[in-house]
Amino acid sequence: MPGKHTTSCVFAKRLKEARVRSGLTQEQLGINAGIDEFSASARVNQYERGKHLPHLVMGQRLARALHVPTSFLYEEDDLLAALLATAAPLTRAKKRILLANAEALTQSASSKARKPSNVEPFD
């Protein structure tokens, strides 16, 4: 995991990414997440700029309004975040298949790393 990003920076990036993808305005997102309509736009704007980091419960409400897993909003790794967003709408059965395939890839990679080389050293 890259360590150069702060949590508020990552959250801001993911929040804006998910909001733009959803087609919601900052105000619509804020209202859908239960923020008062008079401050919804300003608060979401502050979250997206990284000025403030919401409490976890608000992060969960924003994620729910955006139809992404809460973990997506906090994930530093871009590929892993994309996997989370892609897997979220899948059915439970398809998530199990995805997990089994990921586990198989992991086992395949770790077994290749442990295999001895067929190359014989020079004497």
N, CA, C and O atoms as a Tinker XYZ file with bonds, in Angstrom:
   492  protein
     1  N      0.827000   -1.182000    0.000000    73     2
     2  CA     0.000000    0.000000    0.000000    64     1     3
     3  C      0.872000    1.247000    0.000000    63     2     4     5
     4  O      1.810000    1.346000    0.791000    81     3
     5  N      0.577000    2.184000   -0.866000    73     3     6
     6  CA     1.357000    3.414000   -0.835000    64     5     7
     7  C      1.125000    4.163000    0.459000    63     6     8     9
     8  O     -0.004000    4.217000    0.947000    81     7
     9  N      2.168000    4.740000    1.021000    73     7    10
    10  CA     2.032000    5.426000    2.281000    64     9    11
    11  C      2.072000    6.932000    2.162000    63    10    12    13
    12  O      2.104000    7.628000    3.177000    81    11
    13  N      2.071000    7.461000    0.929000    73    11    14
    14  CA     2.241000    8.893000    0.742000    64    13    15
    15  C      0.955000    9.697000    0.885000    63    14    16    17
    16  O      1.007000   10.924000    0.955000    81    15
    17  N     -0.195000    9.036000    0.928000    73    15    18
    18  CA    -1.471000    9.735000    1.001000    64    17    19
    19  C     -1.982000    9.781000    2.431000    63    18    20    21
    20  O     -1.871000    8.808000    3.176000    81    19
    21  N     -2.542000   10.922000    2.803000    73    19    22
    22  CA    -3.217000   10.985000    4.090000    64    21    23
    23  C     -4.633000   10.473000    3.901000    63    22    24    25
    24  O     -5.143000   10.431000    2.781000    81    23
    25  N     -5.264000   10.086000    4.998000    73    23    26
    26  CA    -6.625000    9.570000    4.919000    64    25    27
    27  C     -7.574000   10.601000    4.322000    63    26    28    29
    28  O     -8.421000   10.256000    3.499000    81    27
    29  N     -7.443000   11.872000    4.730000    73    27    30
    30  CA    -8.363000   12.890000    4.211000    64    29    31
    31  C     -8.159000   13.115000    2.721000    63    30    32    33
    32  O     -9.119000   13.388000    2.000000    81    31
    33  N     -6.922000   13.004000    2.250000    73    31    34
    34  CA    -6.623000   13.170000    0.826000    64    33    35
    35  C     -7.242000   12.027000    0.023000    63    34    36    37
    36  O     -7.857000   12.257000   -1.018000    81    35
    37  N     -7.078000   10.804000    0.504000    73    35    38
    38  CA    -7.647000    9.634000   -0.166000    64    37    39
    39  C     -9.167000    9.722000   -0.152000    63    38    40    41
    40  O     -9.816000    9.508000   -1.176000    81    39
    41  N     -9.732000   10.035000    1.006000    73    39    42
    42  CA   -11.179000   10.137000    1.117000    64    41    43
    43  C    -11.715000   11.183000    0.143000    63    42    44    45
    44  O    -12.708000   10.943000   -0.543000    81    43
    45  N    -11.066000   12.334000    0.082000    73    43    46
    46  CA   -11.504000   13.419000   -0.803000    64    45    47
    47  C    -11.502000   12.958000   -2.262000    63    46    48    49
    48  O    -12.455000   13.204000   -3.001000    81    47
    49  N    -10.438000   12.299000   -2.659000    73    47    50
    50  CA   -10.313000   11.823000   -4.041000    64    49    51
    51  C    -11.396000   10.805000   -4.371000    63    50    52    53
    52  O    -12.056000   10.908000   -5.405000    81    51
    53  N    -11.579000    9.823000   -3.496000    73    51    54
    54  CA   -12.568000    8.765000   -3.747000    64    53    55
    55  C    -14.000000    9.312000   -3.712000    63    54    56    57
    56  O    -14.843000    8.908000   -4.514000    81    55
    57  N    -14.267000   10.226000   -2.787000    73    55    58
    58  CA   -15.607000   10.790000   -2.681000    64    57    59
    59  C    -15.979000   11.510000   -3.971000    63    58    60    61
    60  O    -17.058000   11.291000   -4.521000    81    59
    61  N    -15.089000   12.363000   -4.446000    73    59    62
    62  CA   -15.381000   13.110000   -5.673000    64    61    63
    63  C    -15.513000   12.159000   -6.866000    63    62    64    65
    64  O    -16.406000   12.314000   -7.699000    81    63
    65  N    -14.625000   11.188000   -6.935000    73    63    66
    66  CA   -14.669000   10.198000   -8.021000    64    65    67
    67  C    -16.025000    9.494000   -8.056000    63    66    68    69
    68  O    -16.641000    9.375000   -9.115000    81    67
    69  N    -16.482000    9.030000   -6.902000    73    67    70
    70  CA   -17.759000    8.308000   -6.834000    64    69    71
    71  C    -18.942000    9.239000   -7.091000    63    70    72    73
    72  O    -19.917000    8.849000   -7.732000    81    71
    73  N    -18.852000   10.465000   -6.592000    73    71    74
    74  CA   -19.964000   11.410000   -6.798000    64    73    75
    75  C    -20.101000   11.767000   -8.271000    63    74    76    77
    76  O    -21.206000   11.761000   -8.814000    81    75
    77  N    -18.989000   12.076000   -8.914000    73    75    78
    78  CA   -19.034000   12.426000  -10.341000    64    77    79
    79  C    -19.570000   11.245000  -11.154000    63    78    80    81
    80  O    -20.392000   11.425000  -12.053000    81    79
    81  N    -19.097000   10.034000  -10.833000    73    79    82
    82  CA   -19.567000    8.834000  -11.535000    64    81    83
    83  C    -21.068000    8.624000  -11.341000    63    82    84    85
    84  O    -21.753000    8.143000  -12.245000    81    83
    85  N    -21.579000    8.986000  -10.159000    73    83    86
    86  CA   -23.001000    8.795000   -9.866000    64    85    87
    87  C    -23.886000    9.842000  -10.532000    63    86    88    89
    88  O    -25.091000    9.642000  -10.682000    81    87
    89  N    -23.279000   10.965000  -10.932000    73    87    90
    90  CA   -24.051000   12.032000  -11.564000    64    89    91
    91  C    -24.739000   12.960000  -10.581000    63    90    92    93
    92  O    -25.557000   13.789000  -10.979000    81    91
    93  N    -24.415000   12.829000   -9.291000    73    91    94
    94  CA   -25.034000   13.680000   -8.272000    64    93    95
    95  C    -24.246000   14.977000   -8.105000    63    94    96    97
    96  O    -23.031000   15.011000   -8.299000    81    95
    97  N    -24.950000   16.028000   -7.747000    73    95    98
    98  CA   -24.273000   17.259000   -7.354000    64    97    99
    99  C    -23.829000   17.100000   -5.905000    63    98   100   101
   100  O    -24.252000   16.170000   -5.218000    81    99
   101  N    -22.980000   18.002000   -5.447000    73    99   102
   102  CA   -22.566000   17.960000   -4.046000    64   101   103
   103  C    -23.784000   18.116000   -3.136000    63   102   104   105
   104  O    -23.895000   17.435000   -2.117000    81   103
   105  N    -24.675000   18.997000   -3.502000    73   103   106
   106  CA   -25.871000   19.212000   -2.684000    64   105   107
   107  C    -26.751000   17.959000   -2.655000    63   106   108   109
   108  O    -27.210000   17.554000   -1.587000    81   107
   109  N    -26.987000   17.348000   -3.809000    73   107   110
   110  CA   -27.812000   16.138000   -3.850000    64   109   111
   111  C    -27.207000   15.027000   -3.010000    63   110   112   113
   112  O    -27.916000   14.342000   -2.272000    81   111
   113  N    -25.896000   14.850000   -3.122000    73   111   114
   114  CA   -25.226000   13.817000   -2.329000    64   113   115
   115  C    -25.390000   14.091000   -0.846000    63   114   116   117
   116  O    -25.740000   13.196000   -0.076000    81   115
   117  N    -25.137000   15.336000   -0.444000    73   115   118
   118  CA   -25.255000   15.684000    0.963000    64   117   119
   119  C    -26.655000   15.426000    1.502000    63   118   120   121
   120  O    -26.815000   14.860000    2.583000    81   119
   121  N    -27.655000   15.836000    0.759000    73   119   122
   122  CA   -29.045000   15.633000    1.185000    64   121   123
   123  C    -29.355000   14.141000    1.252000    63   122   124   125
   124  O    -29.982000   13.682000    2.207000    81   123
   125  N    -28.921000   13.377000    0.245000    73   123   126
   126  CA   -29.157000   11.924000    0.244000    64   125   127
   127  C    -28.462000   11.226000    1.411000    63   126   128   129
   128  O    -28.899000   10.167000    1.860000    81   127
   129  N    -27.376000   11.827000    1.897000    73   127   130
   130  CA   -26.638000   11.257000    3.031000    64   129   131
   131  C    -27.162000   11.764000    4.372000    63   130   132   133
   132  O    -26.642000   11.392000    5.424000    81   131
   133  N    -28.184000   12.607000    4.336000    73   131   134
   134  CA   -28.810000   13.066000    5.575000    64   133   135
   135  C    -28.278000   14.371000    6.126000    63   134   136   137
   136  O    -28.549000   14.712000    7.278000    81   135
   137  N    -27.521000   15.110000    5.318000    73   135   138
   138  CA   -27.023000   16.410000    5.743000    64   137   139
   139  C    -28.121000   17.445000    5.481000    63   138   140   141
   140  O    -28.828000   17.368000    4.477000    81   139
   141  N    -28.256000   18.402000    6.383000    73   139   142
   142  CA   -29.249000   19.464000    6.227000    64   141   143
   143  C    -29.099000   20.121000    4.861000    63   142   144   145
   144  O    -27.983000   20.417000    4.434000    81   143
   145  N    -30.204000   20.347000    4.180000    73   143   146
   146  CA   -30.152000   20.865000    2.808000    64   145   147
   147  C    -29.471000   22.222000    2.691000    63   146   148   149
   148  O    -28.949000   22.553000    1.626000    81   147
   149  N    -29.465000   23.011000    3.752000    73   147   150
   150  CA   -28.852000   24.341000    3.689000    64   149   151
   151  C    -27.319000   24.294000    3.791000    63   150   152   153
   152  O    -26.637000   25.240000    3.398000    81   151
   153  N    -26.793000   23.198000    4.316000    73   151   154
   154  CA   -25.328000   23.096000    4.419000    64   153   155
   155  C    -24.759000   21.905000    3.640000    63   154   156   157
   156  O    -23.552000   21.667000    3.667000    81   155
   157  N    -25.627000   21.157000    2.946000    73   155   158
   158  CA   -25.209000   19.927000    2.260000    64   157   159
   159  C    -24.100000   20.178000    1.244000    63   158   160   161
   160  O    -23.084000   19.483000    1.256000    81   159
   161  N    -24.278000   21.148000    0.379000    73   159   162
   162  CA   -23.292000   21.416000   -0.665000    64   161   163
   163  C    -21.951000   21.843000   -0.071000    63   162   164   165
   164  O    -20.901000   21.358000   -0.491000    81   163
   165  N    -21.988000   22.743000    0.897000    73   163   166
   166  CA   -20.752000   23.250000    1.509000    64   165   167
   167  C    -19.997000   22.131000    2.225000    63   166   168   169
   168  O    -18.772000   22.055000    2.130000    81   167
   169  N    -20.714000   21.264000    2.940000    73   167   170
   170  CA   -20.035000   20.186000    3.672000    64   169   171
   171  C    -19.405000   19.178000    2.732000    63   170   172   173
   172  O    -18.265000   18.764000    2.941000    81   171
   173  N    -20.131000   18.776000    1.699000    73   171   174
   174  CA   -19.576000   17.822000    0.745000    64   173   175
   175  C    -18.374000   18.449000    0.037000    63   174   176   177
   176  O    -17.381000   17.768000   -0.221000    81   175
   177  N    -18.461000   19.734000   -0.274000    73   175   178
   178  CA   -17.349000   20.441000   -0.900000    64   177   179
   179  C    -16.113000   20.397000    0.002000    63   178   180   181
   180  O    -15.002000   20.179000   -0.482000    81   179
   181  N    -16.298000   20.599000    1.291000    73   179   182
   182  CA   -15.171000   20.551000    2.234000    64   181   183
   183  C    -14.585000   19.143000    2.317000    63   182   184   185
   184  O    -13.369000   18.982000    2.423000    81   183
   185  N    -15.438000   18.130000    2.271000    73   183   186
   186  CA   -14.943000   16.751000    2.279000    64   185   187
   187  C    -14.149000   16.473000    1.002000    63   186   188   189
   188  O    -13.092000   15.844000    1.054000    81   187
   189  N    -14.649000   16.933000   -0.134000    73   187   190
   190  CA   -13.982000   16.677000   -1.413000    64   189   191
   191  C    -12.660000   17.438000   -1.547000    63   190   192   193
   192  O    -11.764000   16.995000   -2.265000    81   191
   193  N    -12.536000   18.551000   -0.878000    73   191   194
   194  CA   -11.286000   19.309000   -0.915000    64   193   195
   195  C    -10.303000   18.821000    0.141000    63   194   196   197
   196  O     -9.155000   19.266000    0.168000    81   195
   197  N    -10.734000   17.916000    1.004000    73   195   198
   198  CA    -9.862000   17.391000    2.049000    64   197   199
   199  C     -9.705000   18.327000    3.230000    63   198   200   201
   200  O     -8.841000   18.125000    4.084000    81   199
   201  N    -10.546000   19.357000    3.276000    73   199   202
   202  CA   -10.467000   20.308000    4.391000    64   201   203
   203  C    -10.943000   19.660000    5.684000    63   202   204   205
   204  O    -10.392000   19.915000    6.755000    81   203
   205  N    -11.968000   18.823000    5.579000    73   203   206
   206  CA   -12.494000   18.087000    6.726000    64   205   207
   207  C    -12.666000   16.627000    6.346000    63   206   208   209
   208  O    -12.972000   16.308000    5.197000    81   207
   209  N    -12.471000   15.752000    7.303000    73   207   210
   210  CA   -12.713000   14.320000    7.139000    64   209   211
   211  C    -13.925000   13.976000    7.996000    63   210   212   213
   212  O    -13.905000   14.199000    9.207000    81   211
   213  N    -14.976000   13.437000    7.389000    73   211   214
   214  CA   -16.172000   13.142000    8.180000    64   213   215
   215  C    -15.940000   11.983000    9.159000    63   214   216   217
   216  O    -15.045000   11.160000    8.970000    81   215
   217  N    -16.762000   11.943000   10.198000    73   215   218
   218  CA   -16.747000   10.800000   11.107000    64   217   219
   219  C    -17.160000    9.564000   10.315000    63   218   220   221
   220  O    -17.788000    9.676000    9.262000    81   219
   221  N    -16.811000    8.397000   10.819000    73   219   222
   222  CA   -17.080000    7.148000   10.115000    64   221   223
   223  C    -18.556000    6.987000    9.757000    63   222   224   225
   224  O    -18.875000    6.552000    8.651000    81   223
   225  N    -19.446000    7.327000   10.660000    73   223   226
   226  CA   -20.880000    7.167000   10.389000    64   225   227
   227  C    -21.292000    8.002000    9.179000    63   226   228   229
   228  O    -22.077000    7.542000    8.350000    81   227
   229  N    -20.774000    9.215000    9.070000    73   227   230
   230  CA   -21.095000   10.044000    7.907000    64   229   231
   231  C    -20.449000    9.454000    6.658000    63   230   232   233
   232  O    -21.050000    9.484000    5.585000    81   231
   233  N    -19.240000    8.919000    6.778000    73   231   234
   234  CA   -18.608000    8.247000    5.647000    64   233   235
   235  C    -19.459000    7.084000    5.153000    63   234   236   237
   236  O    -19.585000    6.862000    3.948000    81   235
   237  N    -20.037000    6.347000    6.088000    73   235   238
   238  CA   -20.916000    5.226000    5.733000    64   237   239
   239  C    -22.172000    5.721000    5.023000    63   238   240   241
   240  O    -22.623000    5.108000    4.055000    81   239
   241  N    -22.732000    6.817000    5.496000    73   239   242
   242  CA   -23.941000    7.373000    4.867000    64   241   243
   243  C    -23.643000    7.907000    3.467000    63   242   244   245
   244  O    -24.454000    7.741000    2.556000    81   243
   245  N    -22.486000    8.546000    3.292000    73   243   246
   246  CA   -22.090000    9.027000    1.971000    64   245   247
   247  C    -21.883000    7.846000    1.021000    63   246   248   249
   248  O    -22.330000    7.881000   -0.125000    81   247
   249  N    -21.208000    6.809000    1.497000    73   247   250
   250  CA   -20.974000    5.619000    0.673000    64   249   251
   251  C    -22.296000    4.985000    0.256000    63   250   252   253
   252  O    -22.472000    4.606000   -0.902000    81   251
   253  N    -23.213000    4.872000    1.195000    73   251   254
   254  CA   -24.527000    4.287000    0.896000    64   253   255
   255  C    -25.242000    5.107000   -0.171000    63   254   256   257
   256  O    -25.841000    4.545000   -1.088000    81   255
   257  N    -25.183000    6.431000   -0.058000    73   255   258
   258  CA   -25.831000    7.306000   -1.033000    64   257   259
   259  C    -25.183000    7.184000   -2.417000    63   258   260   261
   260  O    -25.833000    7.413000   -3.437000    81   259
   261  N    -23.908000    6.824000   -2.438000    73   259   262
   262  CA   -23.177000    6.682000   -3.697000    64   261   263
   263  C    -23.168000    5.244000   -4.228000    63   262   264   265
   264  O    -22.669000    4.985000   -5.323000    81   263
   265  N    -23.717000    4.322000   -3.454000    73   263   266
   266  CA   -23.772000    2.905000   -3.833000    64   265   267
   267  C    -22.371000    2.314000   -4.008000    63   266   268   269
   268  O    -22.116000    1.554000   -4.942000    81   267
   269  N    -21.476000    2.675000   -3.097000    73   267   270
   270  CA   -20.134000    2.092000   -3.060000    64   269   271
   271  C    -19.895000    1.591000   -1.641000    63   270   272   273
   272  O    -20.511000    2.093000   -0.701000    81   271
   273  N    -19.009000    0.606000   -1.469000    73   271   274
   274  CA   -18.682000    0.176000   -0.108000    64   273   275
   275  C    -17.928000    1.284000    0.625000    63   274   276   277
   276  O    -17.163000    2.033000    0.018000    81   275
   277  N    -18.146000    1.377000    1.908000    73   275   278
   278  CA   -17.451000    2.385000    2.711000    64   277   279
   279  C    -15.942000    2.255000    2.541000    63   278   280   281
   280  O    -15.235000    3.261000    2.473000    81   279
   281  N    -15.455000    1.044000    2.475000    73   279   282
   282  CA   -14.016000    0.821000    2.336000    64   281   283
   283  C    -13.458000    1.463000    1.074000    63   282   284   285
   284  O    -12.284000    1.831000    1.046000    81   283
   285  N    -14.269000    1.608000    0.028000    73   283   286
   286  CA   -13.825000    2.266000   -1.204000    64   285   287
   287  C    -13.352000    3.690000   -0.913000    63   286   288   289
   288  O    -12.346000    4.138000   -1.463000    81   287
   289  N    -14.078000    4.395000   -0.049000    73   287   290
   290  CA   -13.758000    5.793000    0.232000    64   289   291
   291  C    -12.441000    5.967000    0.981000    63   290   292   293
   292  O    -11.868000    7.056000    0.977000    81   291
   293  N    -11.961000    4.915000    1.618000    73   291   294
   294  CA   -10.738000    5.000000    2.423000    64   293   295
   295  C     -9.558000    4.234000    1.813000    63   294   296   297
   296  O     -8.462000    4.252000    2.373000    81   295
   297  N     -9.763000    3.569000    0.689000    73   295   298
   298  CA    -8.720000    2.720000    0.103000    64   297   299
   299  C     -7.675000    3.539000   -0.649000    63   298   300   301
   300  O     -8.007000    4.282000   -1.572000    81   299
   301  N     -6.403000    3.398000   -0.249000    73   299   302
   302  CA    -5.299000    4.132000   -0.873000    64   301   303
   303  C     -4.942000    3.601000   -2.254000    63   302   304   305
   304  O     -4.624000    4.383000   -3.150000    81   303
   305  N     -4.987000    2.291000   -2.438000    73   303   306
   306  CA    -4.566000    1.658000   -3.682000    64   305   307
   307  C     -5.662000    1.818000   -4.748000    63   306   308   309
   308  O     -6.795000    1.380000   -4.546000    81   307
   309  N     -5.321000    2.444000   -5.876000    73   307   310
   310  CA    -6.300000    2.705000   -6.931000    64   309   311
   311  C     -6.893000    1.427000   -7.512000    63   310   312   313
   312  O     -8.096000    1.364000   -7.766000    81   311
   313  N     -6.065000    0.412000   -7.725000    73   311   314
   314  CA    -6.580000   -0.842000   -8.282000    64   313   315
   315  C     -7.515000   -1.554000   -7.315000    63   314   316   317
   316  O     -8.556000   -2.076000   -7.715000    81   315
   317  N     -7.141000   -1.573000   -6.046000    73   315   318
   318  CA    -7.990000   -2.212000   -5.054000    64   317   319
   319  C     -9.306000   -1.444000   -4.901000    63   318   320   321
   320  O    -10.363000   -2.053000   -4.740000    81   319
   321  N     -9.246000   -0.123000   -4.950000    73   319   322
   322  CA   -10.463000    0.693000   -4.897000    64   321   323
   323  C    -11.373000    0.369000   -6.081000    63   322   324   325
   324  O    -12.589000    0.252000   -5.926000    81   323
   325  N    -10.772000    0.227000   -7.266000    73   323   326
   326  CA   -11.560000   -0.114000   -8.455000    64   325   327
   327  C    -12.194000   -1.501000   -8.304000    63   326   328   329
   328  O    -13.339000   -1.711000   -8.705000    81   327
   329  N    -11.450000   -2.438000   -7.730000    73   327   330
   330  CA   -12.010000   -3.773000   -7.476000    64   329   331
   331  C    -13.191000   -3.703000   -6.507000    63   330   332   333
   332  O    -14.211000   -4.359000   -6.717000    81   331
   333  N    -13.048000   -2.914000   -5.458000    73   331   334
   334  CA   -14.137000   -2.762000   -4.488000    64   333   335
   335  C    -15.388000   -2.194000   -5.152000    63   334   336   337
   336  O    -16.494000   -2.691000   -4.941000    81   335
   337  N    -15.203000   -1.154000   -5.952000    73   335   338
   338  CA   -16.345000   -0.520000   -6.616000    64   337   339
   339  C    -16.979000   -1.458000   -7.638000    63   338   340   341
   340  O    -18.199000   -1.477000   -7.803000    81   339
   341  N    -16.149000   -2.226000   -8.314000    73   339   342
   342  CA   -16.654000   -3.160000   -9.327000    64   341   343
   343  C    -17.390000   -4.334000   -8.687000    63   342   344   345
   344  O    -18.417000   -4.781000   -9.198000    81   343
   345  N    -16.871000   -4.827000   -7.581000    73   343   346
   346  CA   -17.462000   -5.998000   -6.926000    64   345   347
   347  C    -18.727000   -5.659000   -6.140000    63   346   348   349
   348  O    -19.583000   -6.524000   -5.951000    81   347
   349  N    -18.854000   -4.433000   -5.686000    73   347   350
   350  CA   -19.967000   -4.048000   -4.811000    64   349   351
   351  C    -21.354000   -4.399000   -5.356000    63   350   352   353
   352  O    -22.167000   -4.940000   -4.607000    81   351
   353  N    -21.656000   -4.117000   -6.616000    73   351   354
   354  CA   -23.010000   -4.405000   -7.084000    64   353   355
   355  C    -23.275000   -5.873000   -7.440000    63   354   356   357
   356  O    -24.410000   -6.238000   -7.745000    81   355
   357  N    -22.242000   -6.709000   -7.404000    73   355   358
   358  CA   -22.431000   -8.116000   -7.750000    64   357   359
   359  C    -23.317000   -8.818000   -6.728000    63   358   360   361
   360  O    -23.403000   -8.415000   -5.568000    81   359
   361  N    -23.969000   -9.871000   -7.189000    73   359   362
   362  CA   -24.752000  -10.693000   -6.260000    64   361   363
   363  C    -23.795000  -11.410000   -5.325000    63   362   364   365
   364  O    -22.596000  -11.497000   -5.592000    81   363
   365  N    -24.327000  -11.917000   -4.242000    73   363   366
   366  CA   -23.503000  -12.644000   -3.275000    64   365   367
   367  C    -22.827000  -13.848000   -3.937000    63   366   368   369
   368  O    -21.664000  -14.140000   -3.659000    81   367
   369  N    -23.552000  -14.540000   -4.804000    73   367   370
   370  CA   -22.999000  -15.705000   -5.489000    64   369   371
   371  C    -21.831000  -15.300000   -6.390000    63   370   372   373
   372  O    -20.809000  -15.985000   -6.428000    81   371
   373  N    -21.978000  -14.204000   -7.103000    73   371   374
   374  CA   -20.898000  -13.746000   -7.986000    64   373   375
   375  C    -19.705000  -13.235000   -7.177000    63   374   376   377
   376  O    -18.560000  -13.367000   -7.607000    81   375
   377  N    -19.971000  -12.656000   -6.014000    73   375   378
   378  CA   -18.870000  -12.240000   -5.140000    64   377   379
   379  C    -18.077000  -13.455000   -4.669000    63   378   380   381
   380  O    -16.853000  -13.388000   -4.555000    81   379
   381  N    -18.759000  -14.555000   -4.396000    73   379   382
   382  CA   -18.069000  -15.785000   -3.987000    64   381   383
   383  C    -17.182000  -16.304000   -5.119000    63   382   384   385
   384  O    -16.060000  -16.752000   -4.884000    81   383
   385  N    -17.698000  -16.239000   -6.351000    73   383   386
   386  CA   -16.907000  -16.671000   -7.509000    64   385   387
   387  C    -15.683000  -15.777000   -7.665000    63   386   388   389
   388  O    -14.574000  -16.264000   -7.888000    81   387
   389  N    -15.889000  -14.471000   -7.547000    73   387   390
   390  CA   -14.780000  -13.522000   -7.648000    64   389   391
   391  C    -13.730000  -13.804000   -6.570000    63   390   392   393
   392  O    -12.531000  -13.792000   -6.850000    81   391
   393  N    -14.177000  -14.054000   -5.357000    73   391   394
   394  CA   -13.255000  -14.364000   -4.258000    64   393   395
   395  C    -12.487000  -15.652000   -4.536000    63   394   396   397
   396  O    -11.278000  -15.712000   -4.312000    81   395
   397  N    -13.172000  -16.675000   -5.017000    73   395   398
   398  CA   -12.504000  -17.941000   -5.323000    64   397   399
   399  C    -11.445000  -17.739000   -6.402000    63   398   400   401
   400  O    -10.351000  -18.296000   -6.314000    81   399
   401  N    -11.769000  -16.948000   -7.415000    73   399   402
   402  CA   -10.792000  -16.668000   -8.476000    64   401   403
   403  C     -9.601000  -15.878000   -7.942000    63   402   404   405
   404  O     -8.460000  -16.154000   -8.312000    81   403
   405  N     -9.855000  -14.905000   -7.083000    73   403   406
   406  CA    -8.767000  -14.118000   -6.494000    64   405   407
   407  C     -7.883000  -14.999000   -5.621000    63   406   408   409
   408  O     -6.658000  -14.876000   -5.648000    81   407
   409  N     -8.502000  -15.888000   -4.849000    73   407   410
   410  CA    -7.724000  -16.805000   -4.011000    64   409   411
   411  C     -6.885000  -17.743000   -4.876000    63   410   412   413
   412  O     -5.741000  -18.043000   -4.534000    81   411
   413  N     -7.443000  -18.207000   -5.989000    73   411   414
   414  CA    -6.692000  -19.082000   -6.892000    64   413   415
   415  C     -5.497000  -18.338000   -7.484000    63   414   416   417
   416  O     -4.412000  -18.904000   -7.607000    81   415
   417  N     -5.692000  -17.082000   -7.848000    73   415   418
   418  CA    -4.585000  -16.269000   -8.365000    64   417   419
   419  C     -3.500000  -16.095000   -7.313000    63   418   420   421
   420  O     -2.311000  -16.161000   -7.625000    81   419
   421  N     -3.904000  -15.872000   -6.073000    73   419   422
   422  CA    -2.954000  -15.704000   -4.979000    64   421   423
   423  C     -2.168000  -16.993000   -4.752000    63   422   424   425
   424  O     -0.949000  -16.959000   -4.588000    81   423
   425  N     -2.865000  -18.127000   -4.743000    73   423   426
   426  CA    -2.190000  -19.412000   -4.543000    64   425   427
   427  C     -1.249000  -19.722000   -5.702000    63   426   428   429
   428  O     -0.151000  -20.240000   -5.497000    81   427
   429  N     -1.681000  -19.406000   -6.912000    73   427   430
   430  CA    -0.847000  -19.630000   -8.091000    64   429   431
   431  C      0.425000  -18.799000   -8.016000    63   430   432   433
   432  O      1.513000  -19.292000   -8.311000    81   431
   433  N      0.287000  -17.546000   -7.625000    73   431   434
   434  CA     1.445000  -16.654000   -7.523000    64   433   435
   435  C      2.398000  -17.112000   -6.424000    63   434   436   437
   436  O      3.615000  -17.085000   -6.604000    81   435
   437  N      1.845000  -17.534000   -5.282000    73   435   438
   438  CA     2.726000  -17.945000   -4.184000    64   437   439
   439  C      3.396000  -19.285000   -4.475000    63   438   440   441
   440  O      4.523000  -19.509000   -4.032000    81   439
   441  N      2.735000  -20.182000   -5.207000    73   439   442
   442  CA     3.373000  -21.465000   -5.523000    64   441   443
   443  C      4.475000  -21.283000   -6.557000    63   442   444   445
   444  O      5.470000  -22.006000   -6.516000    81   443
   445  N      4.329000  -20.332000   -7.489000    73   443   446
   446  CA     5.387000  -20.046000   -8.465000    64   445   447
   447  C      6.607000  -19.469000   -7.766000    63   446   448   449
   448  O      7.741000  -19.747000   -8.156000    81   447
   449  N      6.379000  -18.674000   -6.746000    73   447   450
   450  CA     7.496000  -18.068000   -6.013000    64   449   451
   451  C      8.280000  -19.116000   -5.228000    63   450   452   453
   452  O      9.478000  -18.952000   -4.995000    81   451
   453  N      7.613000  -20.182000   -4.825000    73   451   454
   454  CA     8.271000  -21.218000   -4.026000    64   453   455
   455  C      8.918000  -22.312000   -4.861000    63   454   456   457
   456  O      9.747000  -23.063000   -4.346000    81   455
   457  N      8.559000  -22.424000   -6.149000    73   455   458
   458  CA     9.107000  -23.489000   -6.982000    64   457   459
   459  C     10.608000  -23.295000   -7.171000    63   458   460   461
   460  O     11.066000  -22.180000   -7.420000    81   459
   461  N     11.375000  -24.384000   -7.052000    73   459   462
   462  CA    12.815000  -24.255000   -7.303000    64   461   463
   463  C     13.066000  -24.045000   -8.786000    63   462   464   465
   464  O     12.313000  -24.529000   -9.631000    81   463
   465  N     14.090000  -23.347000   -9.079000    73   463   466
   466  CA    14.459000  -23.063000  -10.458000    64   465   467
   467  C     14.988000  -24.328000  -11.123000    63   466   468   469
   468  O     15.666000  -25.131000  -10.483000    81   467
   469  N     14.682000  -24.506000  -12.402000    73   467   470
   470  CA    15.188000  -25.662000  -13.148000    64   469   471
   471  C     16.578000  -25.395000  -13.709000    63   470   472   473
   472  O     17.180000  -26.274000  -14.326000    81   471
   473  N     17.074000  -24.221000  -13.504000    73   471   474
   474  CA    18.392000  -23.857000  -14.014000    64   473   475
   475  C     19.450000  -24.361000  -13.039000    63   474   476   477
   476  O     19.381000  -24.099000  -11.838000    81   475
   477  N     20.438000  -25.093000  -13.578000    73   475   478
   478  CA    21.505000  -25.596000  -12.733000    64   477   479
   479  C     22.630000  -24.582000  -12.679000    63   478   480   481
   480  O     22.977000  -23.999000  -13.706000    81   479
   481  N     23.211000  -24.356000  -11.509000    73   479   482
   482  CA    24.301000  -23.390000  -11.400000    64   481   483
   483  C     25.565000  -23.904000  -12.049000    63   482   484   485
   484  O     25.776000  -25.112000  -12.147000    81   483
   485  N     26.417000  -22.971000  -12.498000    73   483   486
   486  CA    27.729000  -23.332000  -13.062000    64   485   487
   487  C     28.666000  -23.757000  -11.937000    63   486   488   489
   488  O     28.599000  -23.234000  -10.824000    81   487
   489  N     29.528000  -24.700000  -12.239000    73   487   490
   490  CA    30.534000  -25.125000  -11.238000    64   489   491
   491  C     31.828000  -24.423000  -11.445000    63   490   492
   492  O     32.782000  -24.654000  -10.702000    81   491
